[in-house]
Amino acid sequence: MTSAWYSTECHRLWRGREDPEENGDTRRWHQVMQPCNEKSVPGHALLGLSCDAGVARNQGRAGARQGPGALRGQLANLAYHLDAPLFDAGDIVCDGDALEDAQALFAQRVASLLDQGHRVIGLGGGHEIAFASFSGLLRQRLQSSALPRLGILNLDAHLDLRQAARPSSGTPFRQCAEHCAEHQVGFHYTCLGVSRSGNTRALFDRAHQLGVDWVMDEDCLDECTGVVQEAVDRLLAKVDAVYLTVCLDALPAYVAPGVSAPSARGISLRLVEDVIDYVRARVELPVCDVAELNPERDIDQRTARVGARIVERLAR
């Protein structure tokens, strides 16, 4: 397994349009993005997990390895409307099947970036990024509190609580539950947009056993109201900070075709953005990520464009 904090490939992707003849602030993300180092002032730090092993182990369609690069390519040309600086912390690259090593290294890097005062935005890749992101956050918080109150909010068609001999893109939240138990901290997990046909009875039974709160896709309207807001509020009442993760397969297949398992129904992009805004206004969001982008299956870069829009929303 190899890693690169800020590779030449990452730097090459931060290029785009410039408007030198326009008056006022014409900056785009590629013009303000900086490589992240130990002297960087606190800001938003992007960290990619370039990995196909998790999806492959979960019997999914390979191609997620190129996800972080595709997201950067779409982020580069976005207009810059933020107050905080932007940094690229590079990619953790998983070679072959070395998933556990890649997750451990990603978690270590997340904890280090948090210690520097950054907010971390993960770029996937398969949803195996979730265990890496959360375990990095928990590691950092355990340094200052014996019992940190952390919540997990997942927008996803799948509960991702599978039992399996080895970790995969289908096991991250079961791993998070086990990790919390090991450290004797509460496991507070809410999933919005769950597909009944995409999750077996065994997965719903496990969710019950672990005290997971979820809302079915058919009950998710276009705003954070009703049962969605109630579920989010129940989570926020238990925690001091939230790890928020957006799996792109939560969106309908016509919006996000470039994923391992496209959704027949899904939830709206408007709801995703509304939930992000609702949570961000009420609790600390030290770590977020966007997962399951598979550029090899994308059509006209639709999914990458949507993923970039969500990343920009998380960074506001």
N, C-alpha and C positions, 0 to 999 in steps of 0.2 A: 504494500500500500504506500503510495506516495502522496505528498501534499505540497501545496504551493500557496503561500499567504497572498501574494499578489504577482501573478504570472504575466508574462508578455502577452499571452492570449487575452487575459482580462483587460489589460491596458488597450489593446487594439480595438476592443469593442466600444470604447467610450469615444465615439466619433459621430458627428452628425451635422445638421444644418447650422449655419451662422448667418446673422442678419446685421452686418456692419453698417448698412446705410439707414437702418431703422433708428428712430429716436427712443430714448428710455431704456429700460432694462429688458434686454432680449436674450438673457442667458437661458440655456437649456442644461439638462443634467450633465451632459458630456463636458460642458464647459466649467462646471463647478466640482465635479467628482475628483477626489484626491485619493492616492494610495494611503492605506491606514498603517500607521506605525506607532511606536510607543510614545512619541511626542505629540500625537494628534490630540487636539482639543476635543472635548465631548461633542458628539454629534450622532448621526445615524450611520451605523456601520453595516454594510451589506456583506453577507458571508454565504457562499454557495456550497452545496454538497453535490458534487458531481459523481453520480453513482447509479448503476443499473442493477446491482446485486439484489437490492431489496425487492424490486419489481419482479426480477427473474425468479427469486425464491417463492414469490407469491403467485406464480404461474400467470403473470401479466405480460404485457407487450413491452419489449425492451425499447429504449430510446430516451429514458428520463435523464441519462447521463449528460445530455446536451441542454437540459433545461436551464441551468444557471446562465449559460452563455446566451441563450435565446432571450431570456428576460433582460439581461443587460443590453442586448441589441435594441430592444423596444424601449427601454428606459432612457437610453442615450439621447433621444430626440425630444423627450418630454420637456415642456416649458418648466422652468424652475420657479416655484412659488412658495418655497419653504423659508423658515427663519434659521434653522439649524444647518450646520455644514454636513456634507455628504462624503462618506469614505467607502472605499472598496477594500474589504479585508481579504479578498481573493476567494479561492475555492479549496475545500478539502476534497481531494480526488481519491476515489476508491478504485484501486486496480483489481480487476478480477472479482473474486468472491470475498474479499477481506472487509465485509460490511461492519463487523463488530469493531475492528480497529478504526475504521473511518468514523463511526459514530462516537467513539471515545475521544478521538482527536478533535472532532467538531465540538463536542461538549466542553472540552478543555479550552478551545478557542473562544467559545461563547462566554465562559466564565471570565476569561482574561479581558475580553472586550467590555464586559459589564464592570469589571474592576476599574477600567479606564474611564468609566462614566458614560459609555456609549449606550444607545438603544440599538439592539441587534435585530436586523431583518434578514431572515434566512431565505435563500433562493434554492428551490428544488426543481427537478429531482423528484424521486419517489417520496412517499410519506414516511419512510424510515427516518427522515429528517426530524420528525416530531419527537421521538425518544431522545435524539441527540440534542435538540434545542432545549427540551424540558430538563433533562438531566444536567445540562450546563447551567441553567438558571438555578436549579435546586442546589447544585454544588456551590455556586456563588453565594446564595442566600444562607446556606448553613454556616458560612464563615461568620455571620453576624447574628444569627438567631438559631437557637436549638430546634425551634418548632416554627419554621416559616409557614405562613398561610397562603399557599399558591393555588390558583385555579387554572384549569385547562378549558378553553373554549374552542371547539373544533367545528367548522362549517364543512360538512362532508356528507356524501351519500352513504358512507360506510362507517360503522362503529370502530373498525380496526382494533378489535380485541381478540384476535385469533389465538388459539393454542397451536403451537408449532414447535418442532424440534429445534428450529433455529429462527432468529429474528428475521423479519421481512417487512415489506411495506404494509402488510396486513396485521402486524403485531404491536405497533408502537405504544398504544395506550394500555394494553395489558402489561407491557414492560414498565410503563410509567407507574401503574398501580403497584407492581411488585417492587419497584424502586422506592416508592413512598413507604411501603410497608417495611422495607429494609432499614429505612432511616426514621421510622416511627413518626411520620408526618401524615396528615390527612390527604386522601386522594379525592379531589373535587373535579369531576369531569362532566362537561355538558357538551352534547353533540346536536347541532342543528342541521336539518335537511336530510334526515335518515331515510333511505329507501327501504321499504318493507321487502321488496323482492330482491334487494341486493345484500340482505343479511339473513342468515339462517336462524332458526329457533334457538340453536345452541348459543349464537352470539347475543341474542336478546336475553336469554337466560343468564349468561355471564354478566351482561350489563346490569341486570337486576341484582345479582350477587355482589357486584362491586359498588352498588349505589350510584350508578351512572344516571344522569338526567338527560333526556333527549326529546326532540320534537321531530315528528315525521315530516317528510317533504310536502305532503298534501295539506299539512296544517300551517305551512309557512307562507304568509302573505308577503306583500312587497315592502312592508315597513316593520320595524321592530316594535310591534304592538301585540296585544292579545297573548296567546300562549307562548310566543317567542320571547316577548319582553318578560313575562312571568318566569320563564326558565332562566333567562339571563340574570334577572334580579335575584333569584334563589342562589345562583352561583356567586354573585357579587357580595351577597350578605355574609358569605362564609370566608372570604379571602381578602388579602391586602394587595395582591398583584395577580395579574392574569397573563398566562401564555396563550396567545391567540394564533391559531393556525387555520389557513384557508386551503382546503383541498379543491383544486380546480374541477374535479369531477362532481362537485356539488352543483355545478351549473349545468344547464341543459346542453345536450350534445351539439345543438346548432350554434350555441354560444362558445362552447369549449370542446371542440372535437379532438384536440390534441392531448389526450390523456390516455392512460392505460385502459380504463373502464368507463367509457362515455355513459352519461345518464340519459335515460329515456324521458324523465320528467325534470328533475332538478329544481333548484330554487333560483330566484332572480338575482341578477347583479345588483339591482337596487337594494334588495334586502341585505346582501353581503355588505354593501357600503353603509347602509343604515345601522347595522349591528356594529360595525367597526366604529362609527361615530358615537353611537350610544355608549359603548363600553369605554372608549377612550376618554369620554367626558366624565367618567365616574370612578375610574380606577387606574392604577399604574399599569402600563403595558411595556415592560422592559424588553421582552423578546416576542417577536412575531415571525411568521414565515408564510410563504406561498409554496404549495407542493403539487406534485403530480403532473408537471408540464412535460409532455413528450413531443418535442418538435418534429420527430419523424412521422408522427400521425396528425400533425396540425394541417389546417387548410388555410392558405393565404395568411398565415401567422395570426389567425384569430385568437387562439388561446394565449399565445405569448403577449398579444396586445392587451387582452383582458387581465392577464396576470400582472403586467406592468402597471396598469391602472390601479389594481388593488395594492401593489407595493407603494405606489405614490400616495394612495389614501392612508396607508399605514404610517407613512412618514410625515404626514401633516402635523 
